[in-house]
Structures are given as C-alpha cells and as structure tokens.
Amino acid sequence: MFWKIVGALIVIWLAFTVLGFVVKGLFWLAVIGGVLFVGTAAYGAIKGKNDPKRLRP
C-alpha cells in the first residue's frame, strides 16, 4: 500500500513538472513539481529501506 501511494505521488509530481516546462507561463509549476518529486522519492527510499515486506536480494 505504501509503495502504491509513493508511486502515485511520483507520477503526479512528474506530470506537474512536465506540464510546467511545456507551458512557459507555468514555470513555477515545474519548479514545485520537481521539488515535490525529489522529496517524495527520497521519502520513499528512506521509509522503504526498513520495510519488512520488501523482497531481499
């Protein structure tokens, strides 16, 4: 469940970032989307490291 939420947020932030770069007047949206994308990815990496359900190599 955790990874579904993190994955959905990453997709949403990535879409905001792309939309912000495509529409030149919405550059602020690209900046916010990029910051949120990196933050969500970092949060997922930190929290997911201790996930007991994660498959171990």
PQR file with spaces between the fields and no chain letter, atoms N, CA, C, O and H, PARSE charges and radii, in Angstrom:
ATOM       1  N    MET     1       0.829   -1.191    0.000 -0.4000 1.5000
ATOM       2  CA   MET     1       0.000    0.000    0.000 -0.0000 2.0000
ATOM       3  C    MET     1       0.878    1.262    0.000  0.5500 1.7000
ATOM       4  O    MET     1       0.589    2.232   -0.700 -0.5500 1.4000
ATOM       5  N    PHE     2       1.940    1.227    0.790 -0.4000 1.5000
ATOM       6  CA   PHE     2       2.846    2.366    0.877 -0.0000 2.0000
ATOM       7  C    PHE     2       3.449    2.703   -0.483  0.5500 1.7000
ATOM       8  O    PHE     2       3.504    3.869   -0.873 -0.5500 1.4000
ATOM       9  H    PHE     2       2.174    0.438    1.359  0.4000 1.0000
ATOM      10  N    TRP     3       3.901    1.671   -1.204 -0.4000 1.5000
ATOM      11  CA   TRP     3       4.542    1.912   -2.493 -0.0000 2.0000
ATOM      12  C    TRP     3       3.557    2.399   -3.546  0.5500 1.7000
ATOM      13  O    TRP     3       3.942    3.140   -4.450 -0.5500 1.4000
ATOM      14  H    TRP     3       3.856    0.724   -0.887  0.4000 1.0000
ATOM      15  N    LYS     4       2.296    1.997   -3.445 -0.4000 1.5000
ATOM      16  CA   LYS     4       1.293    2.492   -4.386 -0.0000 2.0000
ATOM      17  C    LYS     4       1.091    3.994   -4.212  0.5500 1.7000
ATOM      18  O    LYS     4       0.974    4.725   -5.194 -0.5500 1.4000
ATOM      19  H    LYS     4       1.984    1.395   -2.710  0.4000 1.0000
ATOM      20  N    ILE     5       1.049    4.451   -2.966 -0.4000 1.5000
ATOM      21  CA   ILE     5       0.867    5.877   -2.688 -0.0000 2.0000
ATOM      22  C    ILE     5       2.090    6.664   -3.146  0.5500 1.7000
ATOM      23  O    ILE     5       1.953    7.694   -3.806 -0.5500 1.4000
ATOM      24  H    ILE     5       1.144    3.856   -2.167  0.4000 1.0000
ATOM      25  N    VAL     6       3.278    6.191   -2.801 -0.4000 1.5000
ATOM      26  CA   VAL     6       4.505    6.881   -3.202 -0.0000 2.0000
ATOM      27  C    VAL     6       4.628    6.899   -4.728  0.5500 1.7000
ATOM      28  O    VAL     6       4.997    7.921   -5.307 -0.5500 1.4000
ATOM      29  H    VAL     6       3.390    5.354   -2.265  0.4000 1.0000
ATOM      30  N    GLY     7       4.324    5.786   -5.374 -0.4000 1.5000
ATOM      31  CA   GLY     7       4.379    5.729   -6.836 -0.0000 2.0000
ATOM      32  C    GLY     7       3.395    6.681   -7.493  0.5500 1.7000
ATOM      33  O    GLY     7       3.723    7.344   -8.476 -0.5500 1.4000
ATOM      34  H    GLY     7       4.024    4.956   -4.903  0.4000 1.0000
ATOM      35  N    ALA     8       2.187    6.745   -6.948 -0.4000 1.5000
ATOM      36  CA   ALA     8       1.184    7.667   -7.493 -0.0000 2.0000
ATOM      37  C    ALA     8       1.623    9.112   -7.323  0.5500 1.7000
ATOM      38  O    ALA     8       1.460    9.919   -8.238 -0.5500 1.4000
ATOM      39  H    ALA     8       1.920    6.206   -6.149  0.4000 1.0000
ATOM      40  N    LEU     9       2.177    9.449   -6.169 -0.4000 1.5000
ATOM      41  CA   LEU     9       2.649   10.820   -5.952 -0.0000 2.0000
ATOM      42  C    LEU     9       3.797   11.170   -6.890  0.5500 1.7000
ATOM      43  O    LEU     9       3.862   12.289   -7.398 -0.5500 1.4000
ATOM      44  H    LEU     9       2.310    8.793   -5.426  0.4000 1.0000
ATOM      45  N    ILE    10       4.697   10.231   -7.120 -0.4000 1.5000
ATOM      46  CA   ILE    10       5.809   10.494   -8.033 -0.0000 2.0000
ATOM      47  C    ILE    10       5.299   10.742   -9.449  0.5500 1.7000
ATOM      48  O    ILE    10       5.799   11.629  -10.141 -0.5500 1.4000
ATOM      49  H    ILE    10       4.644    9.322   -6.707  0.4000 1.0000
ATOM      50  N    VAL    11       4.319    9.974   -9.880 -0.4000 1.5000
ATOM      51  CA   VAL    11       3.745   10.177  -11.216 -0.0000 2.0000
ATOM      52  C    VAL    11       3.068   11.540  -11.309  0.5500 1.7000
ATOM      53  O    VAL    11       3.210   12.237  -12.314 -0.5500 1.4000
ATOM      54  H    VAL    11       3.912    9.254   -9.318  0.4000 1.0000
ATOM      55  N    ILE    12       2.336   11.921  -10.270 -0.4000 1.5000
ATOM      56  CA   ILE    12       1.657   13.227  -10.264 -0.0000 2.0000
ATOM      57  C    ILE    12       2.670   14.360  -10.311  0.5500 1.7000
ATOM      58  O    ILE    12       2.510   15.298  -11.092 -0.5500 1.4000
ATOM      59  H    ILE    12       2.220   11.355   -9.454  0.4000 1.0000
ATOM      60  N    TRP    13       3.719   14.288   -9.482 -0.4000 1.5000
ATOM      61  CA   TRP    13       4.720   15.360   -9.470 -0.0000 2.0000
ATOM      62  C    TRP    13       5.465   15.426  -10.794  0.5500 1.7000
ATOM      63  O    TRP    13       5.804   16.512  -11.265 -0.5500 1.4000
ATOM      64  H    TRP    13       3.849   13.526   -8.848  0.4000 1.0000
ATOM      65  N    LEU    14       5.721   14.276  -11.394 -0.4000 1.5000
ATOM      66  CA   LEU    14       6.395   14.266  -12.687 -0.0000 2.0000
ATOM      67  C    LEU    14       5.521   14.921  -13.762  0.5500 1.7000
ATOM      68  O    LEU    14       6.021   15.653  -14.616 -0.5500 1.4000
ATOM      69  H    LEU    14       5.446   13.394  -11.012  0.4000 1.0000
ATOM      70  N    ALA    15       4.218   14.652  -13.711 -0.4000 1.5000
ATOM      71  CA   ALA    15       3.288   15.277  -14.665 -0.0000 2.0000
ATOM      72  C    ALA    15       3.259   16.792  -14.474  0.5500 1.7000
ATOM      73  O    ALA    15       3.249   17.539  -15.453 -0.5500 1.4000
ATOM      74  H    ALA    15       3.811   14.057  -13.017  0.4000 1.0000
ATOM      75  N    PHE    16       3.246   17.251  -13.220 -0.4000 1.5000
ATOM      76  CA   PHE    16       3.276   18.695  -12.956 -0.0000 2.0000
ATOM      77  C    PHE    16       4.559   19.324  -13.491  0.5500 1.7000
ATOM      78  O    PHE    16       4.535   20.420  -14.051 -0.5500 1.4000
ATOM      79  H    PHE    16       3.255   16.645  -12.425  0.4000 1.0000
ATOM      80  N    THR    17       5.671   18.628  -13.317 -0.4000 1.5000
ATOM      81  CA   THR    17       6.949   19.153  -13.790 -0.0000 2.0000
ATOM      82  C    THR    17       6.969   19.272  -15.308  0.5500 1.7000
ATOM      83  O    THR    17       7.390   20.298  -15.842 -0.5500 1.4000
ATOM      84  H    THR    17       5.690   17.738  -12.863  0.4000 1.0000
ATOM      85  N    VAL    18       6.523   18.244  -16.001 -0.4000 1.5000
ATOM      86  CA   VAL    18       6.488   18.280  -17.458 -0.0000 2.0000
ATOM      87  C    VAL    18       5.528   19.368  -17.947  0.5500 1.7000
ATOM      88  O    VAL    18       5.854   20.115  -18.869 -0.5500 1.4000
ATOM      89  H    VAL    18       6.181   17.411  -15.567  0.4000 1.0000
ATOM      90  N    LEU    19       4.359   19.455  -17.337 -0.4000 1.5000
ATOM      91  CA   LEU    19       3.391   20.489  -17.717 -0.0000 2.0000
ATOM      92  C    LEU    19       3.973   21.883  -17.505  0.5500 1.7000
ATOM      93  O    LEU    19       3.770   22.778  -18.326 -0.5500 1.4000
ATOM      94  H    LEU    19       4.095   18.848  -16.588  0.4000 1.0000
ATOM      95  N    GLY    20       4.685   22.062  -16.419 -0.4000 1.5000
ATOM      96  CA   GLY    20       5.296   23.362  -16.148 -0.0000 2.0000
ATOM      97  C    GLY    20       6.345   23.748  -17.172  0.5500 1.7000
ATOM      98  O    GLY    20       6.466   24.921  -17.523 -0.5500 1.4000
ATOM      99  H    GLY    20       4.850   21.335  -15.752  0.4000 1.0000
ATOM     100  N    PHE    21       7.110   22.771  -17.659 -0.4000 1.5000
ATOM     101  CA   PHE    21       8.118   23.080  -18.672 -0.0000 2.0000
ATOM     102  C    PHE    21       7.493   23.287  -20.055  0.5500 1.7000
ATOM     103  O    PHE    21       8.009   24.065  -20.858 -0.5500 1.4000
ATOM     104  H    PHE    21       7.012   21.818  -17.374  0.4000 1.0000
ATOM     105  N    VAL    22       6.385   22.595  -20.334 -0.4000 1.5000
ATOM     106  CA   VAL    22       5.738   22.734  -21.643 -0.0000 2.0000
ATOM     107  C    VAL    22       5.050   24.088  -21.759  0.5500 1.7000
ATOM     108  O    VAL    22       5.178   24.766  -22.779 -0.5500 1.4000
ATOM     109  H    VAL    22       5.966   21.963  -19.682  0.4000 1.0000
ATOM     110  N    VAL    23       4.331   24.478  -20.731 -0.4000 1.5000
ATOM     111  CA   VAL    23       3.639   25.774  -20.733 -0.0000 2.0000
ATOM     112  C    VAL    23       4.581   26.780  -20.086  0.5500 1.7000
ATOM     113  O    VAL    23       4.786   26.752  -18.873 -0.5500 1.4000
ATOM     114  H    VAL    23       4.227   23.928  -19.903  0.4000 1.0000
ATOM     115  N    LYS    24       5.144   27.655  -20.881 -0.4000 1.5000
ATOM     116  CA   LYS    24       6.188   28.557  -20.392 -0.0000 2.0000
ATOM     117  C    LYS    24       5.715   29.475  -19.278  0.5500 1.7000
ATOM     118  O    LYS    24       6.517   29.879  -18.436 -0.5500 1.4000
ATOM     119  H    LYS    24       4.977   27.677  -21.867  0.4000 1.0000
ATOM     120  N    GLY    25       4.457   29.808  -19.254 -0.4000 1.5000
ATOM     121  CA   GLY    25       3.935   30.678  -18.201 -0.0000 2.0000
ATOM     122  C    GLY    25       3.793   29.976  -16.860  0.5500 1.7000
ATOM     123  O    GLY    25       3.560   30.617  -15.836 -0.5500 1.4000
ATOM     124  H    GLY    25       3.806   29.480  -19.938  0.4000 1.0000
ATOM     125  N    LEU    26       3.933   28.663  -16.871 -0.4000 1.5000
ATOM     126  CA   LEU    26       3.773   27.897  -15.636 -0.0000 2.0000
ATOM     127  C    LEU    26       5.099   27.314  -15.166  0.5500 1.7000
ATOM     128  O    LEU    26       5.146   26.187  -14.674 -0.5500 1.4000
ATOM     129  H    LEU    26       4.123   28.142  -17.703  0.4000 1.0000
ATOM     130  N    PHE    27       6.174   28.076  -15.316 -0.4000 1.5000
ATOM     131  CA   PHE    27       7.491   27.588  -14.905 -0.0000 2.0000
ATOM     132  C    PHE    27       7.523   27.291  -13.407  0.5500 1.7000
ATOM     133  O    PHE    27       8.203   26.363  -12.970 -0.5500 1.4000
ATOM     134  H    PHE    27       6.136   28.992  -15.716  0.4000 1.0000
ATOM     135  N    TRP    28       6.790   28.078  -12.625 -0.4000 1.5000
ATOM     136  CA   TRP    28       6.733   27.840  -11.180 -0.0000 2.0000
ATOM     137  C    TRP    28       6.170   26.453  -10.875  0.5500 1.7000
ATOM     138  O    TRP    28       6.548   25.829   -9.883 -0.5500 1.4000
ATOM     139  H    TRP    28       6.238   28.833  -12.980  0.4000 1.0000
ATOM     140  N    LEU    29       5.265   25.971  -11.730 -0.4000 1.5000
ATOM     141  CA   LEU    29       4.706   24.636  -11.535 -0.0000 2.0000
ATOM     142  C    LEU    29       5.773   23.564  -11.754  0.5500 1.7000
ATOM     143  O    LEU    29       5.782   22.539  -11.071 -0.5500 1.4000
ATOM     144  H    LEU    29       4.958   26.478  -12.536  0.4000 1.0000
ATOM     145  N    ALA    30       6.661   23.804  -12.701 -0.4000 1.5000
ATOM     146  CA   ALA    30       7.758   22.866  -12.942 -0.0000 2.0000
ATOM     147  C    ALA    30       8.701   22.824  -11.744  0.5500 1.7000
ATOM     148  O    ALA    30       9.167   21.754  -11.353 -0.5500 1.4000
ATOM     149  H    ALA    30       6.654   24.636  -13.255  0.4000 1.0000
ATOM     150  N    VAL    31       8.980   23.979  -11.169 -0.4000 1.5000
ATOM     151  CA   VAL    31       9.879   24.034  -10.014 -0.0000 2.0000
ATOM     152  C    VAL    31       9.251   23.312   -8.822  0.5500 1.7000
ATOM     153  O    VAL    31       9.913   22.503   -8.172 -0.5500 1.4000
ATOM     154  H    VAL    31       8.601   24.848  -11.486  0.4000 1.0000
ATOM     155  N    ILE    32       7.996   23.594   -8.533 -0.4000 1.5000
ATOM     156  CA   ILE    32       7.309   22.949   -7.413 -0.0000 2.0000
ATOM     157  C    ILE    32       7.195   21.444   -7.656  0.5500 1.7000
ATOM     158  O    ILE    32       7.438   20.647   -6.749 -0.5500 1.4000
ATOM     159  H    ILE    32       7.458   24.251   -9.061  0.4000 1.0000
ATOM     160  N    GLY    33       6.829   21.059   -8.870 -0.4000 1.5000
ATOM     161  CA   GLY    33       6.724   19.639   -9.197 -0.0000 2.0000
ATOM     162  C    GLY    33       8.050   18.921   -9.053  0.5500 1.7000
ATOM     163  O    GLY    33       8.092   17.793   -8.562 -0.5500 1.4000
ATOM     164  H    GLY    33       6.632   21.707   -9.606  0.4000 1.0000
ATOM     165  N    GLY    34       9.132   19.552   -9.472 -0.4000 1.5000
ATOM     166  CA   GLY    34      10.457   18.950   -9.345 -0.0000 2.0000
ATOM     167  C    GLY    34      10.872   18.773   -7.892  0.5500 1.7000
ATOM     168  O    GLY    34      11.422   17.737   -7.518 -0.5500 1.4000
ATOM     169  H    GLY    34       9.098   20.468   -9.871  0.4000 1.0000
ATOM     170  N    VAL    35      10.609   19.781   -7.080 -0.4000 1.5000
ATOM     171  CA   VAL    35      10.949   19.694   -5.659 -0.0000 2.0000
ATOM     172  C    VAL    35      10.129   18.604   -4.976  0.5500 1.7000
ATOM     173  O    VAL    35      10.670   17.820   -4.196 -0.5500 1.4000
ATOM     174  H    VAL    35      10.163   20.622   -7.384  0.4000 1.0000
ATOM     175  N    LEU    36       8.843   18.546   -5.261 -0.4000 1.5000
ATOM     176  CA   LEU    36       7.997   17.522   -4.656 -0.0000 2.0000
ATOM     177  C    LEU    36       8.365   16.122   -5.147  0.5500 1.7000
ATOM     178  O    LEU    36       8.291   15.160   -4.382 -0.5500 1.4000
ATOM     179  H    LEU    36       8.404   19.182   -5.895  0.4000 1.0000
ATOM     180  N    PHE    37       8.762   15.999   -6.418 -0.4000 1.5000
ATOM     181  CA   PHE    37       9.193   14.714   -6.967 -0.0000 2.0000
ATOM     182  C    PHE    37      10.415   14.196   -6.217  0.5500 1.7000
ATOM     183  O    PHE    37      10.448   13.041   -5.791 -0.5500 1.4000
ATOM     184  H    PHE    37       8.822   16.781   -7.040  0.4000 1.0000
ATOM     185  N    VAL    38      11.408   15.045   -6.060 -0.4000 1.5000
ATOM     186  CA   VAL    38      12.636   14.642   -5.371 -0.0000 2.0000
ATOM     187  C    VAL    38      12.346   14.327   -3.905  0.5500 1.7000
ATOM     188  O    VAL    38      12.875   13.359   -3.360 -0.5500 1.4000
ATOM     189  H    VAL    38      11.381   15.982   -6.406  0.4000 1.0000
ATOM     190  N    GLY    39      11.508   15.141   -3.269 -0.4000 1.5000
ATOM     191  CA   GLY    39      11.165   14.902   -1.866 -0.0000 2.0000
ATOM     192  C    GLY    39      10.431   13.591   -1.663  0.5500 1.7000
ATOM     193  O    GLY    39      10.725   12.850   -0.725 -0.5500 1.4000
ATOM     194  H    GLY    39      11.077   15.927   -3.712  0.4000 1.0000
ATOM     195  N    THR    40       9.476   13.299   -2.540 -0.4000 1.5000
ATOM     196  CA   THR    40       8.725   12.045   -2.423 -0.0000 2.0000
ATOM     197  C    THR    40       9.618   10.843   -2.692  0.5500 1.7000
ATOM     198  O    THR    40       9.511    9.828   -2.004 -0.5500 1.4000
ATOM     199  H    THR    40       9.238   13.901   -3.302  0.4000 1.0000
ATOM     200  N    ALA    41      10.492   10.943   -3.677 -0.4000 1.5000
ATOM     201  CA   ALA    41      11.409    9.844   -3.970 -0.0000 2.0000
ATOM     202  C    ALA    41      12.351    9.595   -2.791  0.5500 1.7000
ATOM     203  O    ALA    41      12.619    8.444   -2.447 -0.5500 1.4000
ATOM     204  H    ALA    41      10.580   11.767   -4.236  0.4000 1.0000
ATOM     205  N    ALA    42      12.849   10.653   -2.176 -0.4000 1.5000
ATOM     206  CA   ALA    42      13.732   10.498   -1.020 -0.0000 2.0000
ATOM     207  C    ALA    42      12.982    9.894    0.160  0.5500 1.7000
ATOM     208  O    ALA    42      13.507    9.015    0.844 -0.5500 1.4000
ATOM     209  H    ALA    42      12.631   11.589   -2.455  0.4000 1.0000
ATOM     210  N    TYR    43      11.769   10.357    0.402 -0.4000 1.5000
ATOM     211  CA   TYR    43      10.961    9.822    1.492 -0.0000 2.0000
ATOM     212  C    TYR    43      10.685    8.334    1.275  0.5500 1.7000
ATOM     213  O    TYR    43      10.791    7.535    2.206 -0.5500 1.4000
ATOM     214  H    TYR    43      11.343   11.071   -0.153  0.4000 1.0000
ATOM     215  N    GLY    44      10.338    7.973    0.062 -0.4000 1.5000
ATOM     216  CA   GLY    44      10.090    6.565   -0.255 -0.0000 2.0000
ATOM     217  C    GLY    44      11.327    5.707   -0.084  0.5500 1.7000
ATOM     218  O    GLY    44      11.240    4.573    0.386 -0.5500 1.4000
ATOM     219  H    GLY    44      10.253    8.621   -0.695  0.4000 1.0000
ATOM     220  N    ALA    45      12.479    6.242   -0.461 -0.4000 1.5000
ATOM     221  CA   ALA    45      13.720    5.485   -0.317 -0.0000 2.0000
ATOM     222  C    ALA    45      14.082    5.288    1.148  0.5500 1.7000
ATOM     223  O    ALA    45      14.535    4.212    1.539 -0.5500 1.4000
ATOM     224  H    ALA    45      12.550    7.164   -0.842  0.4000 1.0000
ATOM     225  N    ILE    46      13.886    6.319    1.955 -0.4000 1.5000
ATOM     226  CA   ILE    46      14.228    6.226    3.380 -0.0000 2.0000
ATOM     227  C    ILE    46      13.258    5.302    4.107  0.5500 1.7000
ATOM     228  O    ILE    46      13.687    4.423    4.855 -0.5500 1.4000
ATOM     229  H    ILE    46      13.518    7.193    1.637  0.4000 1.0000
ATOM     230  N    LYS    47      11.966    5.490    3.899 -0.4000 1.5000
ATOM     231  CA   LYS    47      10.967    4.669    4.583 -0.0000 2.0000
ATOM     232  C    LYS    47      10.958    3.239    4.063  0.5500 1.7000
ATOM     233  O    LYS    47      10.745    2.300    4.830 -0.5500 1.4000
ATOM     234  H    LYS    47      11.618    6.204    3.292  0.4000 1.0000
ATOM     235  N    GLY    48      11.186    3.070    2.774 -0.4000 1.5000
ATOM     236  CA   GLY    48      11.138    1.744    2.173 -0.0000 2.0000
ATOM     237  C    GLY    48      12.324    0.870    2.533  0.5500 1.7000
ATOM     238  O    GLY    48      12.260   -0.353    2.407 -0.5500 1.4000
ATOM     239  H    GLY    48      11.359    3.833    2.151  0.4000 1.0000
ATOM     240  N    LYS    49      13.410    1.493    2.982 -0.4000 1.5000
ATOM     241  CA   LYS    49      14.593    0.727    3.342 -0.0000 2.0000
ATOM     242  C    LYS    49      14.308   -0.202    4.524  0.5500 1.7000
ATOM     243  O    LYS    49      14.894   -1.280    4.618 -0.5500 1.4000
ATOM     244  H    LYS    49      13.462    2.487    3.084  0.4000 1.0000
ATOM     245  N    ASN    50      13.426    0.203    5.410 -0.4000 1.5000
ATOM     246  CA   ASN    50      13.118   -0.582    6.598 -0.0000 2.0000
ATOM     247  C    ASN    50      11.823   -1.366    6.465  0.5500 1.7000
ATOM     248  O    ASN    50      11.287   -1.843    7.465 -0.5500 1.4000
ATOM     249  H    ASN    50      12.950    1.079    5.334  0.4000 1.0000
ATOM     250  N    ASP    51      11.310   -1.510    5.243 -0.4000 1.5000
ATOM     251  CA   ASP    51      10.046   -2.213    5.012 -0.0000 2.0000
ATOM     252  C    ASP    51      10.265   -3.723    5.100  0.5500 1.7000
ATOM     253  O    ASP    51      11.002   -4.280    4.287 -0.5500 1.4000
ATOM     254  H    ASP    51      11.745   -1.123    4.430  0.4000 1.0000
ATOM     255  N    PRO    52       9.638   -4.401    6.074 -0.5600 1.5000
ATOM     256  CA   PRO    52       9.851   -5.847    6.208  0.2800 2.0000
ATOM     257  C    PRO    52       9.247   -6.657    5.063  0.5500 1.7000
ATOM     258  O    PRO    52       9.652   -7.800    4.848 -0.5500 1.4000
ATOM     259  N    LYS    53       8.297   -6.101    4.328 -0.4000 1.5000
ATOM     260  CA   LYS    53       7.654   -6.816    3.228 -0.0000 2.0000
ATOM     261  C    LYS    53       8.466   -6.753    1.939  0.5500 1.7000
ATOM     262  O    LYS    53       8.165   -7.460    0.978 -0.5500 1.4000
ATOM     263  H    LYS    53       7.968   -5.173    4.502  0.4000 1.0000
ATOM     264  N    ARG    54       9.492   -5.910    1.917 -0.4000 1.5000
ATOM     265  CA   ARG    54      10.313   -5.748    0.727 -0.0000 2.0000
ATOM     266  C    ARG    54      11.111   -7.015    0.480  0.5500 1.7000
ATOM     267  O    ARG    54      11.612   -7.642    1.414 -0.5500 1.4000
ATOM     268  H    ARG    54       9.736   -5.335    2.698  0.4000 1.0000
ATOM     269  N    LEU    55      11.223   -7.382   -0.779 -0.4000 1.5000
ATOM     270  CA   LEU    55      11.997   -8.563   -1.139 -0.0000 2.0000
ATOM     271  C    LEU    55      13.476   -8.279   -0.968  0.5500 1.7000
ATOM     272  O    LEU    55      13.967   -7.230   -1.386 -0.5500 1.4000
ATOM     273  H    LEU    55      10.816   -6.873   -1.538  0.4000 1.0000
ATOM     274  N    ARG    56      14.173   -9.197   -0.363 -0.4000 1.5000
ATOM     275  CA   ARG    56      15.602   -9.034   -0.145 -0.0000 2.0000
ATOM     276  C    ARG    56      16.367   -9.791   -1.217  0.5500 1.7000
ATOM     277  O    ARG    56      15.967  -10.896   -1.584 -0.5500 1.4000
ATOM     278  H    ARG    56      13.774  -10.048   -0.023  0.4000 1.0000
ATOM     279  N    PRO    57      17.458   -9.229   -1.729 -0.5600 1.5000
ATOM     280  CA   PRO    57      18.249   -9.910   -2.770  0.2800 2.0000
ATOM     281  C    PRO    57      19.016  -11.093   -2.227  0.5500 1.7000
ATOM     282  O    PRO    57      19.725  -11.765   -2.976 -0.5500 1.4000
